[in-house]
Amino acid sequence: MLDINVHDTYFVFSQIDLAILISILFGIIGIGYWIMLKANRKLSKWLNLIHITLTFGGILLIWILAQLFRESIMEYNFNNNLTFGIYLIALIAIFGQLIYPINIISGIIKKRNKTSG
């Protein structure tokens, strides 16, 4: 479950809702890459690599850091620093998603691939 507190309002998401949302987002990204492949448009390999690394690497790092939370109240500073690290990685991963539309737009603008026939 994910709780987001904004002022006096709590937004609560169940795990299945998050899984569905993430699946839809990955599906949309996959469809974009598939359409570019079928349209025979060339995407930047470096932008692809950066986008995929930030997406999956960020998710993996967040999951690993979340496993390090300590239950003891004496470890309050450790958990605060860990939370800051998780937020920073999440922000970088979200920022990395901006690379996706940049790559798609640059692929549309570039000339078509030359196919050998």
Distance bins in CASP14 RR format, pairs under 12 A and 6 or more apart:
PFRMAT RR
TARGET T0000
AUTHOR 0000-0000-0000
RMODE 2
METHOD distances of the structure
MODEL  1
1 10 0 0 0 0 0 1 0 0 0 0 0
1 11 0 0 0 0 0 1 0 0 0 0 0
1 12 1 0 0 1 0 0 0 0 0 0 0
1 13 1 0 0 1 0 0 0 0 0 0 0
1 14 1 0 1 0 0 0 0 0 0 0 0
1 15 1 0 0 1 0 0 0 0 0 0 0
1 16 0 0 0 0 0 1 0 0 0 0 0
1 17 0 0 0 0 1 0 0 0 0 0 0
1 18 0 0 0 0 1 0 0 0 0 0 0
1 19 0 0 0 0 0 1 0 0 0 0 0
2 10 0 0 0 0 0 1 0 0 0 0 0
2 11 0 0 0 0 1 0 0 0 0 0 0
2 12 1 0 0 1 0 0 0 0 0 0 0
2 13 1 0 1 0 0 0 0 0 0 0 0
2 14 0 0 0 0 1 0 0 0 0 0 0
2 15 0 0 0 0 1 0 0 0 0 0 0
2 16 0 0 0 0 0 1 0 0 0 0 0
2 17 0 0 0 0 1 0 0 0 0 0 0
2 18 1 0 0 1 0 0 0 0 0 0 0
2 19 0 0 0 0 0 1 0 0 0 0 0
2 21 0 0 0 0 0 1 0 0 0 0 0
2 22 0 0 0 0 0 1 0 0 0 0 0
2 66 0 0 0 0 0 1 0 0 0 0 0
2 90 0 0 0 0 0 1 0 0 0 0 0
3 9 0 0 0 0 0 1 0 0 0 0 0
3 10 1 0 1 0 0 0 0 0 0 0 0
3 11 1 0 0 1 0 0 0 0 0 0 0
3 12 1 0 1 0 0 0 0 0 0 0 0
3 13 1 0 0 1 0 0 0 0 0 0 0
3 14 0 0 0 0 0 1 0 0 0 0 0
3 18 0 0 0 0 0 1 0 0 0 0 0
4 10 1 0 0 1 0 0 0 0 0 0 0
4 11 1 0 1 0 0 0 0 0 0 0 0
4 12 1 0 0 1 0 0 0 0 0 0 0
4 13 1 0 0 1 0 0 0 0 0 0 0
4 18 0 0 0 0 0 1 0 0 0 0 0
5 11 1 0 0 1 0 0 0 0 0 0 0
5 12 0 0 0 0 1 0 0 0 0 0 0
6 12 0 0 0 0 0 1 0 0 0 0 0
11 17 0 0 0 0 0 1 0 0 0 0 0
11 18 0 0 0 0 0 1 0 0 0 0 0
12 18 0 0 0 0 0 1 0 0 0 0 0
13 19 0 0 0 0 1 0 0 0 0 0 0
13 20 0 0 0 0 0 1 0 0 0 0 0
13 21 1 0 0 1 0 0 0 0 0 0 0
13 22 0 0 0 0 0 1 0 0 0 0 0
14 20 0 0 0 0 1 0 0 0 0 0 0
14 21 0 0 0 0 0 1 0 0 0 0 0
15 21 0 0 0 0 0 1 0 0 0 0 0
15 22 0 0 0 0 0 1 0 0 0 0 0
16 22 0 0 0 0 0 1 0 0 0 0 0
16 23 0 0 0 0 0 1 0 0 0 0 0
17 23 0 0 0 0 0 1 0 0 0 0 0
17 24 0 0 0 0 0 1 0 0 0 0 0
18 24 0 0 0 0 0 1 0 0 0 0 0
18 25 0 0 0 0 0 1 0 0 0 0 0
18 59 0 0 0 0 0 1 0 0 0 0 0
19 25 0 0 0 0 0 1 0 0 0 0 0
19 26 0 0 0 0 0 1 0 0 0 0 0
20 26 0 0 0 0 0 1 0 0 0 0 0
20 27 0 0 0 0 0 1 0 0 0 0 0
21 27 0 0 0 0 0 1 0 0 0 0 0
21 28 0 0 0 0 0 1 0 0 0 0 0
22 28 0 0 0 0 0 1 0 0 0 0 0
22 29 0 0 0 0 0 1 0 0 0 0 0
22 55 0 0 0 0 0 1 0 0 0 0 0
22 56 0 0 0 0 0 1 0 0 0 0 0
22 59 0 0 0 0 1 0 0 0 0 0 0
23 29 0 0 0 0 0 1 0 0 0 0 0
23 30 0 0 0 0 0 1 0 0 0 0 0
24 30 0 0 0 0 0 1 0 0 0 0 0
24 31 0 0 0 0 0 1 0 0 0 0 0
25 31 0 0 0 0 0 1 0 0 0 0 0
25 32 0 0 0 0 0 1 0 0 0 0 0
25 55 0 0 0 0 1 0 0 0 0 0 0
25 59 0 0 0 0 0 1 0 0 0 0 0
25 93 0 0 0 0 0 1 0 0 0 0 0
25 94 0 0 0 0 0 1 0 0 0 0 0
25 97 0 0 0 0 1 0 0 0 0 0 0
25 100 0 0 0 0 0 1 0 0 0 0 0
26 32 0 0 0 0 0 1 0 0 0 0 0
26 33 0 0 0 0 0 1 0 0 0 0 0
26 52 0 0 0 0 0 1 0 0 0 0 0
26 55 0 0 0 0 1 0 0 0 0 0 0
26 56 0 0 0 0 0 1 0 0 0 0 0
26 59 0 0 0 0 0 1 0 0 0 0 0
26 97 0 0 0 0 0 1 0 0 0 0 0
26 100 0 0 0 0 0 1 0 0 0 0 0
27 33 0 0 0 0 1 0 0 0 0 0 0
27 34 0 0 0 0 1 0 0 0 0 0 0
27 35 0 0 0 0 0 1 0 0 0 0 0
27 100 0 0 0 0 0 1 0 0 0 0 0
28 34 0 0 0 0 0 1 0 0 0 0 0
28 35 0 0 0 0 0 1 0 0 0 0 0
28 97 0 0 0 0 0 1 0 0 0 0 0
28 100 0 0 0 0 1 0 0 0 0 0 0
28 101 0 0 0 0 0 1 0 0 0 0 0
28 104 0 0 0 0 0 1 0 0 0 0 0
29 35 0 0 0 0 0 1 0 0 0 0 0
29 36 0 0 0 0 0 1 0 0 0 0 0
29 48 0 0 0 0 0 1 0 0 0 0 0
29 51 0 0 0 0 1 0 0 0 0 0 0
29 52 0 0 0 0 1 0 0 0 0 0 0
29 55 0 0 0 0 1 0 0 0 0 0 0
29 56 0 0 0 0 0 1 0 0 0 0 0
29 96 0 0 0 0 0 1 0 0 0 0 0
29 97 0 0 0 0 1 0 0 0 0 0 0
29 99 0 0 0 0 0 1 0 0 0 0 0
29 100 1 0 0 1 0 0 0 0 0 0 0
29 101 0 0 0 0 0 1 0 0 0 0 0
29 103 0 0 0 0 0 1 0 0 0 0 0
29 104 0 0 0 0 1 0 0 0 0 0 0
30 36 0 0 0 0 1 0 0 0 0 0 0
30 37 0 0 0 0 1 0 0 0 0 0 0
30 38 0 0 0 0 0 1 0 0 0 0 0
30 43 0 0 0 0 0 1 0 0 0 0 0
30 48 0 0 0 0 0 1 0 0 0 0 0
30 51 0 0 0 0 0 1 0 0 0 0 0
30 52 0 0 0 0 0 1 0 0 0 0 0
30 55 0 0 0 0 0 1 0 0 0 0 0
30 100 0 0 0 0 1 0 0 0 0 0 0
30 104 0 0 0 0 0 1 0 0 0 0 0
31 37 0 0 0 0 0 1 0 0 0 0 0
31 38 0 0 0 0 0 1 0 0 0 0 0
31 100 0 0 0 0 0 1 0 0 0 0 0
31 104 0 0 0 0 0 1 0 0 0 0 0
32 38 0 0 0 0 1 0 0 0 0 0 0
32 39 0 0 0 0 1 0 0 0 0 0 0
32 41 0 0 0 0 0 1 0 0 0 0 0
32 43 0 0 0 0 1 0 0 0 0 0 0
32 48 0 0 0 0 0 1 0 0 0 0 0
32 51 0 0 0 0 0 1 0 0 0 0 0
32 100 0 0 0 0 1 0 0 0 0 0 0
32 101 0 0 0 0 1 0 0 0 0 0 0
32 103 0 0 0 0 1 0 0 0 0 0 0
32 104 1 0 0 1 0 0 0 0 0 0 0
32 105 0 0 0 0 0 1 0 0 0 0 0
32 107 0 0 0 0 0 1 0 0 0 0 0
32 108 0 0 0 0 0 1 0 0 0 0 0
33 39 0 0 0 0 0 1 0 0 0 0 0
33 41 0 0 0 0 0 1 0 0 0 0 0
33 43 1 0 0 1 0 0 0 0 0 0 0
33 47 0 0 0 0 0 1 0 0 0 0 0
33 48 0 0 0 0 1 0 0 0 0 0 0
33 51 0 0 0 0 1 0 0 0 0 0 0
33 52 0 0 0 0 1 0 0 0 0 0 0
33 100 0 0 0 0 1 0 0 0 0 0 0
33 103 0 0 0 0 1 0 0 0 0 0 0
33 104 0 0 0 0 1 0 0 0 0 0 0
33 107 0 0 0 0 0 1 0 0 0 0 0
34 41 0 0 0 0 0 1 0 0 0 0 0
34 43 0 0 0 0 0 1 0 0 0 0 0
34 104 0 0 0 0 0 1 0 0 0 0 0
35 41 0 0 0 0 1 0 0 0 0 0 0
35 43 0 0 0 0 0 1 0 0 0 0 0
35 104 0 0 0 0 1 0 0 0 0 0 0
35 107 0 0 0 0 0 1 0 0 0 0 0
35 108 0 0 0 0 1 0 0 0 0 0 0
36 42 0 0 0 0 1 0 0 0 0 0 0
36 43 1 0 1 0 0 0 0 0 0 0 0
36 44 0 0 0 0 0 1 0 0 0 0 0
36 47 0 0 0 0 0 1 0 0 0 0 0
36 48 0 0 0 0 0 1 0 0 0 0 0
36 100 0 0 0 0 0 1 0 0 0 0 0
36 101 0 0 0 0 0 1 0 0 0 0 0
36 103 0 0 0 0 1 0 0 0 0 0 0
36 104 1 0 0 1 0 0 0 0 0 0 0
36 105 0 0 0 0 0 1 0 0 0 0 0
36 106 0 0 0 0 0 1 0 0 0 0 0
36 107 1 0 0 1 0 0 0 0 0 0 0
36 108 1 0 0 1 0 0 0 0 0 0 0
36 109 0 0 0 0 0 1 0 0 0 0 0
36 110 0 0 0 0 0 1 0 0 0 0 0
36 112 0 0 0 0 0 1 0 0 0 0 0
36 113 0 0 0 0 0 1 0 0 0 0 0
37 43 0 0 0 0 1 0 0 0 0 0 0
37 48 0 0 0 0 0 1 0 0 0 0 0
37 104 0 0 0 0 0 1 0 0 0 0 0
37 107 0 0 0 0 0 1 0 0 0 0 0
37 113 0 0 0 0 0 1 0 0 0 0 0
38 113 0 0 0 0 0 1 0 0 0 0 0
39 104 0 0 0 0 0 1 0 0 0 0 0
39 107 0 0 0 0 1 0 0 0 0 0 0
39 108 0 0 0 0 1 0 0 0 0 0 0
39 110 0 0 0 0 0 1 0 0 0 0 0
39 112 0 0 0 0 1 0 0 0 0 0 0
39 113 0 0 0 0 1 0 0 0 0 0 0
40 107 0 0 0 0 0 1 0 0 0 0 0
40 108 0 0 0 0 0 1 0 0 0 0 0
40 110 0 0 0 0 0 1 0 0 0 0 0
40 111 0 0 0 0 0 1 0 0 0 0 0
40 112 1 0 1 0 0 0 0 0 0 0 0
40 113 1 0 1 0 0 0 0 0 0 0 0
40 114 0 0 0 0 1 0 0 0 0 0 0
40 115 1 0 0 1 0 0 0 0 0 0 0
41 103 0 0 0 0 0 1 0 0 0 0 0
41 104 0 0 0 0 1 0 0 0 0 0 0
41 105 0 0 0 0 0 1 0 0 0 0 0
41 106 0 0 0 0 1 0 0 0 0 0 0
41 107 1 0 1 0 0 0 0 0 0 0 0
41 108 1 0 0 1 0 0 0 0 0 0 0
41 109 0 0 0 0 1 0 0 0 0 0 0
41 110 1 0 0 1 0 0 0 0 0 0 0
41 111 0 0 0 0 1 0 0 0 0 0 0
41 112 1 0 0 1 0 0 0 0 0 0 0
41 113 1 0 0 1 0 0 0 0 0 0 0
42 48 0 0 0 0 0 1 0 0 0 0 0
42 103 0 0 0 0 0 1 0 0 0 0 0
42 104 0 0 0 0 0 1 0 0 0 0 0
42 106 0 0 0 0 1 0 0 0 0 0 0
42 107 1 0 0 1 0 0 0 0 0 0 0
42 108 0 0 0 0 0 1 0 0 0 0 0
42 109 0 0 0 0 0 1 0 0 0 0 0
42 110 1 0 1 0 0 0 0 0 0 0 0
42 111 0 0 0 0 1 0 0 0 0 0 0
42 112 1 0 0 1 0 0 0 0 0 0 0
42 113 1 0 1 0 0 0 0 0 0 0 0
42 114 0 0 0 0 1 0 0 0 0 0 0
42 115 0 0 0 0 0 1 0 0 0 0 0
43 49 0 0 0 0 0 1 0 0 0 0 0
43 50 0 0 0 0 0 1 0 0 0 0 0
43 51 0 0 0 0 1 0 0 0 0 0 0
43 52 0 0 0 0 0 1 0 0 0 0 0
43 99 0 0 0 0 0 1 0 0 0 0 0
43 100 0 0 0 0 1 0 0 0 0 0 0
43 101 0 0 0 0 0 1 0 0 0 0 0
43 102 0 0 0 0 0 1 0 0 0 0 0
43 103 1 0 1 0 0 0 0 0 0 0 0
43 104 1 0 0 1 0 0 0 0 0 0 0
43 105 0 0 0 0 0 1 0 0 0 0 0
43 106 1 0 0 1 0 0 0 0 0 0 0
43 107 1 0 1 0 0 0 0 0 0 0 0
43 108 0 0 0 0 1 0 0 0 0 0 0
43 109 0 0 0 0 0 1 0 0 0 0 0
43 110 0 0 0 0 1 0 0 0 0 0 0
43 113 0 0 0 0 0 1 0 0 0 0 0
44 50 0 0 0 0 1 0 0 0 0 0 0
44 51 0 0 0 0 1 0 0 0 0 0 0
44 99 0 0 0 0 1 0 0 0 0 0 0
44 100 0 0 0 0 0 1 0 0 0 0 0
44 102 0 0 0 0 1 0 0 0 0 0 0
44 103 1 0 1 0 0 0 0 0 0 0 0
44 104 0 0 0 0 0 1 0 0 0 0 0
44 105 0 0 0 0 0 1 0 0 0 0 0
44 106 1 0 0 1 0 0 0 0 0 0 0
44 107 1 0 0 1 0 0 0 0 0 0 0
44 109 0 0 0 0 0 1 0 0 0 0 0
44 110 0 0 0 0 1 0 0 0 0 0 0
45 51 0 0 0 0 0 1 0 0 0 0 0
45 52 0 0 0 0 0 1 0 0 0 0 0
45 103 0 0 0 0 1 0 0 0 0 0 0
45 107 0 0 0 0 0 1 0 0 0 0 0
46 52 0 0 0 0 0 1 0 0 0 0 0
46 53 0 0 0 0 0 1 0 0 0 0 0
46 99 0 0 0 0 1 0 0 0 0 0 0
46 102 0 0 0 0 0 1 0 0 0 0 0
46 103 0 0 0 0 1 0 0 0 0 0 0
46 106 0 0 0 0 0 1 0 0 0 0 0
47 53 0 0 0 0 0 1 0 0 0 0 0
47 54 0 0 0 0 0 1 0 0 0 0 0
47 96 0 0 0 0 1 0 0 0 0 0 0
47 97 0 0 0 0 0 1 0 0 0 0 0
47 98 0 0 0 0 0 1 0 0 0 0 0
47 99 1 0 1 0 0 0 0 0 0 0 0
47 100 0 0 0 0 1 0 0 0 0 0 0
47 101 0 0 0 0 0 1 0 0 0 0 0
47 102 1 0 0 1 0 0 0 0 0 0 0
47 103 1 0 1 0 0 0 0 0 0 0 0
47 104 0 0 0 0 1 0 0 0 0 0 0
47 105 0 0 0 0 0 1 0 0 0 0 0
47 106 1 0 0 1 0 0 0 0 0 0 0
47 107 0 0 0 0 1 0 0 0 0 0 0
47 110 0 0 0 0 0 1 0 0 0 0 0
48 54 0 0 0 0 0 1 0 0 0 0 0
48 55 0 0 0 0 0 1 0 0 0 0 0
48 96 0 0 0 0 0 1 0 0 0 0 0
48 99 0 0 0 0 1 0 0 0 0 0 0
48 100 0 0 0 0 1 0 0 0 0 0 0
48 102 0 0 0 0 0 1 0 0 0 0 0
48 103 1 0 0 1 0 0 0 0 0 0 0
48 104 0 0 0 0 0 1 0 0 0 0 0
48 106 0 0 0 0 0 1 0 0 0 0 0
48 107 0 0 0 0 0 1 0 0 0 0 0
49 55 0 0 0 0 0 1 0 0 0 0 0
49 56 0 0 0 0 0 1 0 0 0 0 0
49 57 0 0 0 0 0 1 0 0 0 0 0
49 96 0 0 0 0 0 1 0 0 0 0 0
49 99 0 0 0 0 1 0 0 0 0 0 0
49 103 0 0 0 0 0 1 0 0 0 0 0
50 56 0 0 0 0 0 1 0 0 0 0 0
50 57 0 0 0 0 0 1 0 0 0 0 0
50 92 0 0 0 0 0 1 0 0 0 0 0
50 93 0 0 0 0 0 1 0 0 0 0 0
50 95 0 0 0 0 0 1 0 0 0 0 0
50 96 1 0 0 1 0 0 0 0 0 0 0
50 97 0 0 0 0 0 1 0 0 0 0 0
50 98 0 0 0 0 0 1 0 0 0 0 0
50 99 1 0 1 0 0 0 0 0 0 0 0
50 100 0 0 0 0 1 0 0 0 0 0 0
50 102 0 0 0 0 0 1 0 0 0 0 0
50 103 0 0 0 0 1 0 0 0 0 0 0
51 57 0 0 0 0 0 1 0 0 0 0 0
51 58 0 0 0 0 0 1 0 0 0 0 0
51 93 0 0 0 0 0 1 0 0 0 0 0
51 94 0 0 0 0 0 1 0 0 0 0 0
51 95 0 0 0 0 0 1 0 0 0 0 0
51 96 1 0 0 1 0 0 0 0 0 0 0
51 97 1 0 0 1 0 0 0 0 0 0 0
51 98 0 0 0 0 1 0 0 0 0 0 0
51 99 1 0 1 0 0 0 0 0 0 0 0
51 100 1 0 1 0 0 0 0 0 0 0 0
51 101 0 0 0 0 1 0 0 0 0 0 0
51 102 0 0 0 0 1 0 0 0 0 0 0
51 103 1 0 0 1 0 0 0 0 0 0 0
51 104 0 0 0 0 0 1 0 0 0 0 0
52 58 0 0 0 0 0 1 0 0 0 0 0
52 59 0 0 0 0 0 1 0 0 0 0 0
52 60 0 0 0 0 0 1 0 0 0 0 0
52 93 0 0 0 0 0 1 0 0 0 0 0
52 96 0 0 0 0 0 1 0 0 0 0 0
52 97 0 0 0 0 0 1 0 0 0 0 0
52 99 0 0 0 0 1 0 0 0 0 0 0
52 100 0 0 0 0 1 0 0 0 0 0 0
52 103 0 0 0 0 0 1 0 0 0 0 0
53 59 0 0 0 0 0 1 0 0 0 0 0
53 60 0 0 0 0 0 1 0 0 0 0 0
53 61 0 0 0 0 0 1 0 0 0 0 0
53 92 0 0 0 0 0 1 0 0 0 0 0
53 93 0 0 0 0 1 0 0 0 0 0 0
53 96 0 0 0 0 1 0 0 0 0 0 0
53 99 0 0 0 0 1 0 0 0 0 0 0
54 60 0 0 0 0 0 1 0 0 0 0 0
54 61 0 0 0 0 0 1 0 0 0 0 0
54 62 0 0 0 0 0 1 0 0 0 0 0
54 89 0 0 0 0 1 0 0 0 0 0 0
54 90 0 0 0 0 0 1 0 0 0 0 0
54 91 0 0 0 0 0 1 0 0 0 0 0
54 92 1 0 0 1 0 0 0 0 0 0 0
54 93 1 0 1 0 0 0 0 0 0 0 0
54 94 0 0 0 0 1 0 0 0 0 0 0
54 95 1 0 0 1 0 0 0 0 0 0 0
54 96 1 0 1 0 0 0 0 0 0 0 0
54 97 1 0 0 1 0 0 0 0 0 0 0
54 98 0 0 0 0 1 0 0 0 0 0 0
54 99 1 0 0 1 0 0 0 0 0 0 0
54 100 0 0 0 0 1 0 0 0 0 0 0
55 61 0 0 0 0 0 1 0 0 0 0 0
55 62 0 0 0 0 0 1 0 0 0 0 0
55 89 0 0 0 0 0 1 0 0 0 0 0
55 90 0 0 0 0 0 1 0 0 0 0 0
55 92 0 0 0 0 0 1 0 0 0 0 0
55 93 1 0 0 1 0 0 0 0 0 0 0
55 94 0 0 0 0 1 0 0 0 0 0 0
55 95 0 0 0 0 0 1 0 0 0 0 0
55 96 1 0 0 1 0 0 0 0 0 0 0
55 97 1 0 0 1 0 0 0 0 0 0 0
55 98 0 0 0 0 0 1 0 0 0 0 0
55 99 0 0 0 0 1 0 0 0 0 0 0
55 100 0 0 0 0 1 0 0 0 0 0 0
56 62 0 0 0 0 0 1 0 0 0 0 0
56 63 0 0 0 0 0 1 0 0 0 0 0
56 93 0 0 0 0 1 0 0 0 0 0 0
56 96 0 0 0 0 0 1 0 0 0 0 0
57 63 0 0 0 0 1 0 0 0 0 0 0
57 64 0 0 0 0 1 0 0 0 0 0 0
57 65 0 0 0 0 0 1 0 0 0 0 0
57 89 0 0 0 0 1 0 0 0 0 0 0
57 90 0 0 0 0 0 1 0 0 0 0 0
57 92 0 0 0 0 1 0 0 0 0 0 0
57 93 1 0 0 1 0 0 0 0 0 0 0
57 96 0 0 0 0 0 1 0 0 0 0 0
58 64 0 0 0 0 1 0 0 0 0 0 0
58 65 0 0 0 0 1 0 0 0 0 0 0
58 66 0 0 0 0 0 1 0 0 0 0 0
58 85 0 0 0 0 0 1 0 0 0 0 0
58 86 0 0 0 0 1 0 0 0 0 0 0
58 87 0 0 0 0 0 1 0 0 0 0 0
58 88 0 0 0 0 0 1 0 0 0 0 0
58 89 1 0 1 0 0 0 0 0 0 0 0
58 90 1 0 0 1 0 0 0 0 0 0 0
58 91 0 0 0 0 0 1 0 0 0 0 0
58 92 1 0 0 1 0 0 0 0 0 0 0
58 93 1 0 1 0 0 0 0 0 0 0 0
58 94 0 0 0 0 1 0 0 0 0 0 0
58 95 0 0 0 0 0 1 0 0 0 0 0
58 96 0 0 0 0 1 0 0 0 0 0 0
58 97 0 0 0 0 0 1 0 0 0 0 0
59 65 0 0 0 0 0 1 0 0 0 0 0
59 66 0 0 0 0 0 1 0 0 0 0 0
59 86 0 0 0 0 0 1 0 0 0 0 0
59 89 0 0 0 0 1 0 0 0 0 0 0
59 90 0 0 0 0 1 0 0 0 0 0 0
59 92 0 0 0 0 0 1 0 0 0 0 0
59 93 1 0 0 1 0 0 0 0 0 0 0
59 94 0 0 0 0 0 1 0 0 0 0 0
59 96 0 0 0 0 0 1 0 0 0 0 0
59 97 0 0 0 0 0 1 0 0 0 0 0
60 66 0 0 0 0 0 1 0 0 0 0 0
60 67 0 0 0 0 0 1 0 0 0 0 0
60 89 0 0 0 0 1 0 0 0 0 0 0
60 93 0 0 0 0 1 0 0 0 0 0 0
61 67 0 0 0 0 0 1 0 0 0 0 0
61 68 0 0 0 0 0 1 0 0 0 0 0
61 82 0 0 0 0 0 1 0 0 0 0 0
61 85 0 0 0 0 1 0 0 0 0 0 0
61 86 0 0 0 0 1 0 0 0 0 0 0
61 87 0 0 0 0 0 1 0 0 0 0 0
61 88 0 0 0 0 0 1 0 0 0 0 0
61 89 1 0 1 0 0 0 0 0 0 0 0
61 90 0 0 0 0 1 0 0 0 0 0 0
61 92 0 0 0 0 1 0 0 0 0 0 0
61 93 0 0 0 0 1 0 0 0 0 0 0
62 68 0 0 0 0 0 1 0 0 0 0 0
62 69 0 0 0 0 0 1 0 0 0 0 0
62 82 0 0 0 0 0 1 0 0 0 0 0
62 83 0 0 0 0 0 1 0 0 0 0 0
62 85 0 0 0 0 1 0 0 0 0 0 0
62 86 1 0 1 0 0 0 0 0 0 0 0
62 87 0 0 0 0 1 0 0 0 0 0 0
62 88 0 0 0 0 0 1 0 0 0 0 0
62 89 1 0 1 0 0 0 0 0 0 0 0
62 90 1 0 0 1 0 0 0 0 0 0 0
62 91 0 0 0 0 0 1 0 0 0 0 0
62 92 0 0 0 0 0 1 0 0 0 0 0
62 93 1 0 0 1 0 0 0 0 0 0 0
62 94 0 0 0 0 0 1 0 0 0 0 0
63 69 0 0 0 0 0 1 0 0 0 0 0
63 86 0 0 0 0 1 0 0 0 0 0 0
63 89 0 0 0 0 0 1 0 0 0 0 0
63 90 0 0 0 0 0 1 0 0 0 0 0
63 93 0 0 0 0 0 1 0 0 0 0 0
64 82 0 0 0 0 0 1 0 0 0 0 0
64 85 0 0 0 0 0 1 0 0 0 0 0
64 86 0 0 0 0 1 0 0 0 0 0 0
64 89 0 0 0 0 1 0 0 0 0 0 0
65 78 0 0 0 0 0 1 0 0 0 0 0
65 79 0 0 0 0 0 1 0 0 0 0 0
65 81 0 0 0 0 0 1 0 0 0 0 0
65 82 1 0 1 0 0 0 0 0 0 0 0
65 83 0 0 0 0 1 0 0 0 0 0 0
65 84 0 0 0 0 0 1 0 0 0 0 0
65 85 1 0 0 1 0 0 0 0 0 0 0
65 86 1 0 1 0 0 0 0 0 0 0 0
65 87 0 0 0 0 0 1 0 0 0 0 0
65 88 0 0 0 0 0 1 0 0 0 0 0
65 89 1 0 0 1 0 0 0 0 0 0 0
65 90 0 0 0 0 0 1 0 0 0 0 0
66 79 0 0 0 0 0 1 0 0 0 0 0
66 82 0 0 0 0 1 0 0 0 0 0 0
66 83 0 0 0 0 1 0 0 0 0 0 0
66 85 0 0 0 0 0 1 0 0 0 0 0
66 86 1 0 0 1 0 0 0 0 0 0 0
66 87 0 0 0 0 0 1 0 0 0 0 0
66 89 0 0 0 0 0 1 0 0 0 0 0
66 90 0 0 0 0 0 1 0 0 0 0 0
67 82 0 0 0 0 0 1 0 0 0 0 0
67 86 0 0 0 0 0 1 0 0 0 0 0
68 75 0 0 0 0 0 1 0 0 0 0 0
68 78 0 0 0 0 1 0 0 0 0 0 0
68 79 0 0 0 0 1 0 0 0 0 0 0
68 81 0 0 0 0 0 1 0 0 0 0 0
68 82 1 0 1 0 0 0 0 0 0 0 0
68 83 0 0 0 0 0 1 0 0 0 0 0
68 85 0 0 0 0 0 1 0 0 0 0 0
68 86 0 0 0 0 1 0 0 0 0 0 0
69 75 0 0 0 0 1 0 0 0 0 0 0
69 76 0 0 0 0 0 1 0 0 0 0 0
69 78 0 0 0 0 1 0 0 0 0 0 0
69 79 1 0 1 0 0 0 0 0 0 0 0
69 80 0 0 0 0 0 1 0 0 0 0 0
69 81 0 0 0 0 0 1 0 0 0 0 0
69 82 1 0 0 1 0 0 0 0 0 0 0
69 83 0 0 0 0 1 0 0 0 0 0 0
69 85 0 0 0 0 0 1 0 0 0 0 0
69 86 0 0 0 0 1 0 0 0 0 0 0
70 76 0 0 0 0 1 0 0 0 0 0 0
70 77 0 0 0 0 0 1 0 0 0 0 0
70 78 1 0 1 0 0 0 0 0 0 0 0
70 79 1 0 0 1 0 0 0 0 0 0 0
70 80 0 0 0 0 0 1 0 0 0 0 0
70 81 0 0 0 0 0 1 0 0 0 0 0
70 82 0 0 0 0 1 0 0 0 0 0 0
70 83 0 0 0 0 0 1 0 0 0 0 0
71 78 0 0 0 0 0 1 0 0 0 0 0
71 79 0 0 0 0 1 0 0 0 0 0 0
72 78 0 0 0 0 1 0 0 0 0 0 0
72 79 0 0 0 0 1 0 0 0 0 0 0
73 79 0 0 0 0 1 0 0 0 0 0 0
75 81 0 0 0 0 0 1 0 0 0 0 0
75 82 0 0 0 0 1 0 0 0 0 0 0
75 83 0 0 0 0 0 1 0 0 0 0 0
76 82 0 0 0 0 0 1 0 0 0 0 0
76 83 0 0 0 0 0 1 0 0 0 0 0
77 83 0 0 0 0 0 1 0 0 0 0 0
77 84 0 0 0 0 0 1 0 0 0 0 0
78 84 0 0 0 0 0 1 0 0 0 0 0
78 85 0 0 0 0 0 1 0 0 0 0 0
79 85 0 0 0 0 0 1 0 0 0 0 0
79 86 0 0 0 0 0 1 0 0 0 0 0
80 86 0 0 0 0 0 1 0 0 0 0 0
80 87 0 0 0 0 0 1 0 0 0 0 0
81 87 0 0 0 0 0 1 0 0 0 0 0
81 88 0 0 0 0 0 1 0 0 0 0 0
82 88 0 0 0 0 0 1 0 0 0 0 0
82 89 0 0 0 0 0 1 0 0 0 0 0
83 89 0 0 0 0 0 1 0 0 0 0 0
83 90 0 0 0 0 0 1 0 0 0 0 0
84 90 0 0 0 0 0 1 0 0 0 0 0
84 91 0 0 0 0 0 1 0 0 0 0 0
85 91 0 0 0 0 1 0 0 0 0 0 0
85 92 0 0 0 0 1 0 0 0 0 0 0
85 93 0 0 0 0 0 1 0 0 0 0 0
86 92 0 0 0 0 0 1 0 0 0 0 0
86 93 0 0 0 0 0 1 0 0 0 0 0
87 93 0 0 0 0 0 1 0 0 0 0 0
87 94 0 0 0 0 0 1 0 0 0 0 0
88 94 0 0 0 0 0 1 0 0 0 0 0
88 95 0 0 0 0 0 1 0 0 0 0 0
89 95 0 0 0 0 0 1 0 0 0 0 0
89 96 0 0 0 0 0 1 0 0 0 0 0
90 96 0 0 0 0 0 1 0 0 0 0 0
90 97 0 0 0 0 0 1 0 0 0 0 0
91 97 0 0 0 0 0 1 0 0 0 0 0
91 98 0 0 0 0 0 1 0 0 0 0 0
92 98 0 0 0 0 0 1 0 0 0 0 0
92 99 0 0 0 0 0 1 0 0 0 0 0
93 99 0 0 0 0 0 1 0 0 0 0 0
93 100 0 0 0 0 0 1 0 0 0 0 0
94 100 0 0 0 0 0 1 0 0 0 0 0
95 102 0 0 0 0 0 1 0 0 0 0 0
96 102 0 0 0 0 1 0 0 0 0 0 0
96 103 0 0 0 0 0 1 0 0 0 0 0
97 103 0 0 0 0 0 1 0 0 0 0 0
97 104 0 0 0 0 0 1 0 0 0 0 0
98 104 0 0 0 0 0 1 0 0 0 0 0
98 105 0 0 0 0 0 1 0 0 0 0 0
99 105 0 0 0 0 0 1 0 0 0 0 0
99 106 0 0 0 0 0 1 0 0 0 0 0
100 106 0 0 0 0 0 1 0 0 0 0 0
100 107 0 0 0 0 0 1 0 0 0 0 0
101 107 0 0 0 0 0 1 0 0 0 0 0
101 108 0 0 0 0 0 1 0 0 0 0 0
102 108 0 0 0 0 0 1 0 0 0 0 0
102 109 0 0 0 0 0 1 0 0 0 0 0
103 109 0 0 0 0 0 1 0 0 0 0 0
103 110 0 0 0 0 0 1 0 0 0 0 0
104 110 0 0 0 0 0 1 0 0 0 0 0
107 113 0 0 0 0 0 1 0 0 0 0 0
END
